[in-house]
């Protein structure tokens, strides 16, 4: 990491900061409906090596940047404008812009990024980048910012600068999670509770099955689902679907909008149920709730696809306690709650099933609740 920074900029960094990707145990599409989510951090991280400059220029480079892009992207901070770039560097520029716009005196920096968080897999690689750099800038320039306020600034970078209408869960999880825990996060109040999820002590783990596909429908479908949720809340007469109950569904005349709302209402209930089970260390009982969540995402929210369904079905039949898709849908990852000793068997079953159906071989790995963002050196 230090070598990559030196090769890019000709001097050493002041420090290195890391922020993890996140895995959402349960609570899909609830965050932008003022609902509840239950994410955990994963071991995969994005690291940002950073050094202050004596001017107002931000220079950004990455070992993972596409070969077709400029090796170093740069801009004066005063020239940063939302929507001004479509490259990966906009995520870094956006963090500087958001913190500056909020009144923090951010100076020029050189930034070198490395990451092993899979891109496009629903594990929030973008938030990991934002949070690694955001934490570095906080430590170097604005140490009074709380982690939750920093999460809001990183979300604003993604929403307003990059133009992605994401909720607040990803950045909050990346910054606030702790090892051996998930966080029960109320996206309306901002309240966070660390909930014990020490899977390794119970001989369990979450198996992540990256289908390595991402169908084009995902981007437009995300906006369509969000609009449907807003229509549902308006039809019911509530601020957000967080405030609705299943009895309210009869107030929604459109069948599709009604099903979208039903997913969100029942998903909020699933989050609260899983959090309660974790507090009682009844981890295995979480499995069927994961599977129920997938069924809801498949039937009511209609964001699954053949690869995701195959991964869920095969993992469950091979011994998983339950499984579901995570992320925006139409590709990306499935998580399965398994005994650690069953990992090889389930991996072989899923890989064979994908080969039989002619799908791209999946990437499969185990995940345990890991630390949130932190300074490495």
HUMO-V779862 format. One record per backbone hydrogen bond with DSSP energy under -1.0 kcal/mol. CO is the residue of the C=O (numbers start at 1). NH is the residue of the N-H. Records with the same first field share a line. If there is no record, write none. Layout:
BEGIN
CO=NH  NH
END
This chain:
BEGIN
1=5
2=6
3=7
4=8
5=9
6=10
15=50
16=376  377
17=48
18=374
19=46
21=42
23=40
26=38
30=33  35
31=34
33=242
35=187
37=185
38=25
39=183
40=23
41=370
44=21
45=116
46=19
47=114
48=17
49=112
50=14  15
51=110
55=108
56=77
57=109
58=75
59=111
60=73
61=113
66=69
73=60
75=58
76=79
77=80
81=84
87=90
88=91
89=93
90=94
91=95
92=96
93=97
94=98
95=99
96=100
97=101
98=102
99=104
100=103
104=106
108=53
109=59
110=51
111=61
112=49
113=63
114=47
123=22
124=128
125=129
126=130
127=131
128=132
129=133
130=134
131=135
132=136
133=137
134=138
135=139
136=140
137=141
138=142
142=145
146=150
147=151
148=152
149=153
150=154
151=155
152=156
153=157
154=158
155=159
156=160
157=162
158=164
161=83
164=166
168=172
169=173
170=174
171=175
172=176
173=177
174=373
177=372
178=181
180=197
182=195
184=193
185=37
186=190
191=186
193=184
195=182
197=199
199=204
200=203
203=340
205=338
206=367
207=336
208=365
209=334
210=363
213=332
215=218
217=221
218=222
219=223
220=224
221=225
222=226
223=227
224=228
225=229
226=230
227=231
228=232
229=233
230=234
231=235
232=236
233=237  238
240=243
241=244
245=248
246=249
248=251
249=252
254=258
255=259
256=260
257=261
258=262
259=263
260=264
261=265
262=266
263=267
264=268
265=269
266=270
267=271
268=272
269=273
270=274
271=275
272=276
273=277
274=278
275=279
276=280
277=282
278=281
283=286
284=287
286=290
287=291
288=292
289=293
290=294
291=295
292=296
293=297
294=298
295=299
296=300  301
297=303
303=330
305=309
306=310
307=311
308=312
309=313
310=314
311=315
312=316
313=317
314=318
315=320
316=319
322=337
324=335
330=215
332=211
333=326
334=209
335=324
336=207
337=321
338=205
339=342
340=343
342=346
343=347
344=348
345=349
346=350
347=351
348=352
349=353
350=354
351=355
352=356
353=357
354=359
355=358
363=210
365=208
367=206
369=180
374=18
END
